Amino acid sequence: MNARSSDTVCVIDIGSSKVVCLIGRRDPALGVRLLGSGTAVSRGVKGGAVVDLDAAEQGIRQAVEKAERAAGVSVHGVIVNVGLRSLSSRHLRVQTEFASGAIADRDLKRVIGSSLSELSEPDYAILHAIPRDWEVDGETGIRDPRGMFGQRLGVDMHFVTAGIGPLRNLAHCIERCHLSLRSVAVSPYAAAQSVLTEDERDLGVTLIDLGAGLTTVAVFRDNTLIHVDALGVGGRNVTADIAHGLNTPLEAAERIKLFYGSALHGARDEFEQIPCPPVGAMDELQHAPRSRLTSIIRARTEETMKLVQNRLIDAGLDIYSGRQIVLTGGAAQLSGLRELTELVFNKSVRIGSPHGVFGLSDAQDGPDFAVAAGLLRHAFEQTGEAVSGPPDLSGRRYQNSRYTGNALMRSVQWLRENF
């Protein structure tokens, strides 16, 4: 079975702490139905990037094999998330003239092709290309210009790009698992497919995906993705702060965060003592007041949210992104984080859990499975994007779409496209 045969799709969420593989199928009665799933510990991945091919390959293989056994199928093609520090949004408005008459599909393709060639850069790959707004003879705000009349057609394109180097390592790791890369989706965009409502996307919403090694952001407005960003901080930074602040091993710090951690102080924090295993084997067990733990966690999480806020302000999106924030990712499960985020942004905040995939277990319906479930939904939805399939890692695909040759040859090409 390949990734799309018989309406069956295999998706892989490769995070810094775990790898999740879901195999699903389109069900006429239920929508997207989960056939099988597999989870494995992620090693060799840091900040969303592959840093150890052998270790990363092992985690992917384990997750895929578990999902294959559960689904009773063998997969060859997969859809994978991309969460890298180099994720960025770029906007480009392109306009071109065409022969008088009704605007046809070929006119849209020509304008979009022109925008793709304009943005083509050797060090970055285009992951998503989304037409935000069409313009006909100076009239903007047009959702679909086909069938309209005019002489000048323009489009405002939103591109999501990432560095080619880390993408090549990711693709190579997938190939080493004897799998083919069918397509990709950036992590916050994928998560949005499973946790956001249509009203949120229309009125304006910011989705913050809090992973172990990376925090990614997606902003929606008018039912369209308008901005993506990434910061190299995540849940592991909180764990490291706890380990240093309480002088305890990283493994113990992670357990302390899960059992006792909170981003907000409680009334009895000063009186409650938390056991902190020692770093040295011969040292005695120490105790620390819960207030110290909360102070450590709050400092890091508040700093992260303020970094996100400042990035949105710098992009001019703080107000335009609406009054709603949705938190996803494993680190979003931290107690008190929702309330702290409300204090920082002065906006309404909720924790986003995946929906729209029938068959998710109770252990899979939390925010840490939002990206994987969103990838599965994204695979079956018509997104209206201008690019599809795996990203171009050669840097030459869209350069070839530029007009070549002398003036006569360019004129002949223009006539062929317009008549």
C-alpha positions in Angstrom: 0.0 0.0 0.0 1.3 3.5 -0.8 0.3 6.6 1.1 -2.8 7.3 -1.0 -4.0 4.1 -2.5 -7.5 3.1 -1.6 -7.9 6.5 0.2 -5.5 5.2 2.8 -2.8 7.5 4.2 0.2 7.1 6.5 1.5 10.1 8.4 4.4 10.6 10.7 4.8 13.3 13.4 8.6 13.4 14.1 9.1 15.4 17.3 12.0 15.9 19.6 10.6 13.6 22.3 8.4 11.1 20.4 7.5 9.8 17.0 3.9 9.2 16.2 2.7 7.2 13.1 -1.0 7.1 12.2 -2.6 5.2 9.3 -6.1 6.3 8.4 -8.6 6.0 5.7 -11.4 8.1 4.3 -14.8 6.8 5.5 -17.9 8.0 3.7 -19.9 7.9 6.9 -17.4 9.0 9.5 -14.9 11.2 7.6 -11.3 10.1 8.6 -11.1 6.8 10.3 -7.9 5.7 12.2 -6.8 2.2 11.2 -3.7 1.8 13.3 -1.1 3.8 15.2 2.4 3.5 16.6 4.5 5.6 19.0 8.2 5.4 19.7 10.7 7.4 21.7 12.4 10.0 19.4 16.2 10.1 19.5 18.5 11.9 17.2 16.2 14.8 16.7 16.9 18.2 18.3 14.7 21.3 17.8 12.9 19.5 15.0 16.1 18.8 13.0 17.7 15.4 12.6 21.1 15.4 14.3 21.7 11.6 14.4 20.5 9.7 11.3 20.9 6.2 12.9 19.0 7.2 16.1 16.2 9.1 14.2 15.8 6.2 11.8 15.3 3.7 14.6 12.5 5.8 16.2 10.7 6.2 12.8 11.0 2.5 12.0 9.6 1.5 15.4 6.6 3.8 15.2 5.8 2.8 11.6 6.1 -1.0 12.3 3.7 -0.7 15.3 1.2 1.2 13.1 1.5 -1.3 10.3 0.8 -4.2 12.6 -2.2 -2.5 14.2 -3.6 -1.5 10.8 -2.8 -4.8 9.0 -1.2 -3.0 6.1 2.3 -2.3 4.7 3.1 1.3 3.9 5.6 2.8 1.4 4.7 6.4 1.1 4.3 8.8 4.0 3.3 12.4 4.8 5.6 14.0 7.4 5.5 17.1 9.6 8.2 19.8 9.4 9.1 21.7 12.6 12.4 23.6 12.1 13.9 26.8 13.5 14.3 28.0 10.0 10.5 28.1 9.3 9.4 31.5 8.1 6.6 33.2 6.2 7.1 35.3 3.1 4.5 37.3 1.3 4.7 38.3 -2.4 2.3 40.2 -4.6 2.6 39.4 -8.3 0.6 41.0 -11.2 0.6 40.2 -14.9 -1.3 41.2 -18.0 -3.3 38.8 -20.1 -5.5 38.8 -23.2 -9.0 40.3 -22.8 -11.6 37.8 -22.0 -12.8 35.6 -19.1 -10.1 34.6 -16.7 -9.3 30.9 -16.9 -7.3 28.3 -15.0 -4.3 28.8 -17.2 -4.2 32.5 -16.2 -4.2 31.6 -12.5 -1.4 29.0 -13.1 0.7 31.5 -14.9 0.5 34.2 -12.2 1.2 31.6 -9.5 4.1 30.2 -11.5 5.5 33.7 -11.8 5.3 34.1 -8.0 7.0 30.8 -7.4 9.9 31.7 -9.7 10.3 35.1 -8.1 10.7 33.5 -4.6 12.9 30.7 -5.7 16.1 30.7 -3.5 18.8 28.1 -3.5 19.0 27.7 0.3 15.3 27.5 1.0 12.5 25.2 0.0 8.9 26.2 -0.4 6.7 24.0 1.8 3.4 25.8 1.4 2.2 28.3 -1.2 -1.2 29.7 -0.5 -3.0 32.3 -2.6 -4.4 34.8 0.0 -6.1 37.4 -2.2 -6.7 37.9 -5.9 -6.8 41.2 -7.8 -8.4 41.9 -11.1 -7.8 45.3 -12.7 -7.0 46.9 -9.3 -10.1 45.4 -7.5 -8.8 43.4 -4.5 -10.5 41.0 -2.1 -11.5 38.5 -4.8 -11.5 34.8 -3.6 -11.8 33.2 -7.0 -11.3 35.3 -10.2 -12.1 32.5 -12.7 -14.8 33.6 -15.1 -14.3 37.3 -14.4 -13.2 39.8 -17.1 -10.2 42.0 -17.0 -6.7 42.7 -18.4 -4.5 42.6 -15.3 -4.5 39.7 -12.8 -2.6 39.8 -9.5 -2.3 37.6 -6.5 -1.0 38.0 -2.9 0.9 34.8 -2.1 1.8 33.5 1.3 4.9 31.2 1.2 6.1 29.0 4.1 9.8 28.2 3.7 12.5 26.3 5.5 16.2 25.7 5.1 17.1 23.0 2.5 19.9 21.5 4.6 17.7 20.2 7.5 15.0 19.2 5.0 17.4 17.0 3.1 18.5 15.3 6.3 14.8 14.6 7.1 14.1 13.3 3.6 17.2 11.1 3.7 16.2 9.7 7.1 12.8 8.8 5.6 14.4 7.1 2.6 16.7 5.1 4.9 13.5 3.6 6.4 12.6 2.4 2.9 9.8 4.9 2.7 9.0 7.6 0.1 8.2 11.2 1.1 4.8 12.0 -0.4 4.4 15.5 1.0 5.0 17.6 4.1 3.1 20.0 6.3 4.6 22.4 8.9 3.7 21.4 12.4 1.5 24.3 13.5 -0.4 24.3 10.2 -1.0 20.5 10.6 -2.1 20.9 14.3 -4.5 23.6 13.2 -6.4 21.2 11.0 -7.4 19.1 14.0 -8.0 21.6 16.7 -9.3 24.9 15.2 -12.9 25.7 14.5 -14.0 27.4 11.2 -15.1 30.5 13.2 -11.7 30.8 14.9 -9.9 30.6 11.5 -12.3 33.2 10.1 -12.2 35.7 12.9 -8.5 35.4 13.6 -6.6 33.0 15.9 -3.1 32.2 16.9 -2.1 28.6 17.4 1.0 28.0 19.5 2.4 24.4 19.3 4.6 23.8 22.3 6.9 20.9 21.6 9.8 19.4 23.6 12.5 21.2 21.6 10.6 23.8 19.5 7.7 26.2 19.8 6.0 26.9 16.5 3.2 29.4 15.7 0.5 29.7 13.1 -1.8 32.7 12.6 -5.1 32.4 10.7 -7.4 35.1 9.5 -10.3 35.0 7.0 -10.0 31.2 6.9 -6.4 31.4 5.6 -3.0 30.7 7.0 -1.3 34.1 7.1 1.9 33.6 9.2 4.2 30.9 10.5 7.1 31.3 12.9 9.4 29.1 15.1 11.4 29.6 18.3 14.1 27.2 19.5 12.7 26.7 23.0 10.3 24.1 24.3 9.4 21.8 27.2 13.0 20.4 27.4 14.2 23.9 28.3 11.8 23.9 31.3 13.1 20.5 32.4 16.7 21.7 32.1 15.9 24.7 34.2 14.4 22.5 36.9 17.4 20.2 36.9 19.8 23.1 37.4 17.6 25.0 39.9 16.9 22.0 42.1 20.2 20.3 41.5 18.6 17.0 40.3 19.1 14.8 37.2 17.3 15.6 34.0 15.2 12.4 34.2 14.1 13.3 37.8 13.4 16.9 36.7 11.0 15.7 34.0 9.1 13.6 36.5 9.0 16.5 39.0 7.6 18.7 36.2 4.9 16.2 35.4 3.8 15.5 38.9 4.3 18.8 40.7 4.9 21.4 38.0 2.7 24.5 37.5 3.2 27.8 35.8 1.2 29.6 38.5 1.8 29.8 42.3 -0.6 28.1 44.7 -1.6 29.1 48.2 0.3 26.2 49.8 3.4 26.2 47.7 5.6 27.5 50.5 4.6 24.7 52.8 4.7 21.7 50.4 8.1 20.0 50.0 9.1 18.2 46.8 11.6 15.3 46.9 14.5 15.9 44.6 16.8 12.9 43.8 20.5 13.9 44.1 22.8 14.1 41.2 25.5 12.0 42.9 24.8 8.4 43.7 26.0 8.8 47.3 24.3 12.0 48.1 21.2 12.2 50.3 17.7 12.8 49.0 16.9 16.6 49.2 13.6 18.5 49.4 12.7 21.8 47.9 9.6 24.0 48.5 7.1 23.8 45.7 7.3 27.6 45.4 10.8 27.3 44.1 9.8 24.8 41.4 6.9 27.1 40.4 9.2 30.1 40.2 11.5 28.2 37.9 8.7 27.0 35.6 7.0 30.4 35.5 10.1 32.2 34.6 10.8 30.1 31.5 7.2 29.7 30.3 6.5 33.4 30.7 9.7 34.3 28.8 8.6 31.9 26.0 5.2 33.5 25.7 6.6 37.0 25.7 9.0 35.9 22.9 6.1 34.7 20.9 4.2 37.9 21.6 7.1 40.1 20.5 7.6 38.1 17.3 3.9 38.7 16.5 4.2 42.4 17.3 7.3 42.7 15.0 5.3 41.0 12.2 2.4 43.5 12.7 0.0 40.7 13.7 -0.7 41.1 17.4 -4.1 42.8 16.8 -4.8 41.4 13.3 -4.5 37.8 14.6 -7.7 38.2 16.7 -8.6 37.7 20.3 -8.2 33.9 20.5 -5.1 31.8 21.3 -5.1 28.0 21.1 -2.3 26.0 22.7 -1.3 22.5 21.5 1.7 20.2 21.9 2.9 18.1 24.8 4.2 21.1 26.8 0.7 22.6 26.6 -0.4 20.2 29.2 1.5 22.0 32.0 -0.8 23.1 34.8 -1.4 26.8 34.9 0.0 27.5 31.4 -3.4 28.5 29.9 -3.9 31.1 32.7 -0.4 32.4 32.4 -0.8 32.8 28.6 -4.0 34.8 29.2 -2.1 37.1 31.5 0.7 37.7 29.0 -1.4 38.2 25.8 -4.6 39.5 27.4 -6.5 37.3 25.1 -8.8 34.3 25.5 -6.8 31.0 25.6 -7.9 27.4 25.4 -6.1 24.1 25.1 -6.6 22.5 21.7 -7.3 18.7 21.5 -7.6 16.9 18.2 -11.0 16.1 16.7 -12.3 14.9 13.3 -10.5 11.6 13.4 -12.7 8.6 14.4 -10.9 5.9 16.4 -8.4 7.9 18.5 -8.0 6.4 21.9 -8.2 8.2 25.2 -4.4 8.4 25.3 -4.4 10.1 21.8 -7.0 12.8 22.3 -4.7 15.3 24.0 -2.8 18.2 22.6 0.3 16.2 22.2 -1.4 14.3 19.4 -2.7 17.4 17.6 0.0 17.5 14.9 -0.3 13.8 14.0 -4.2 13.9 13.9 -3.9 17.1 11.9 -1.6 15.6 9.3 -4.1 12.8 8.8 -7.0 15.3 8.3 -4.8 17.5 6.1 -4.1 14.6 3.8 -7.8 14.3 2.8 -8.7 18.0 2.6 -8.6 20.3 -0.4 -6.4 23.1 0.8 -6.2 25.2 -2.4 -2.4 25.3 -2.2 -0.3 26.1 -5.3 2.3 23.4 -4.6 1.9 19.7 -3.8 4.0 16.7 -3.3 7.4 16.6 -1.6 9.3 19.9 -1.4 11.8 20.8 -4.1 15.2 20.2 -2.4 17.2 21.0 -5.6 16.4 24.7 -5.7 15.7 24.5 -9.4 12.2 23.3 -9.9 10.6 26.8 -9.9 13.5 28.5 -11.5 12.7 26.6 -14.7 9.3 28.3 -14.8 10.8 31.7 -15.6 10.7 32.9 -19.2 13.8 31.9 -21.2 15.2 32.7 -24.6 15.2 35.9 -26.6 12.4 38.4 -26.9 10.8 36.5 -29.9 10.7 33.2 -27.9 9.2 35.0 -24.9 6.5 36.5 -27.1 5.7 33.1 -28.6 5.4 31.6 -25.1 3.1 34.5 -24.1 0.9 33.9 -27.1 0.6 30.2 -26.4 -0.5 30.8 -22.9 -3.1 33.5 -23.8 -4.6 32.2 -27.1 
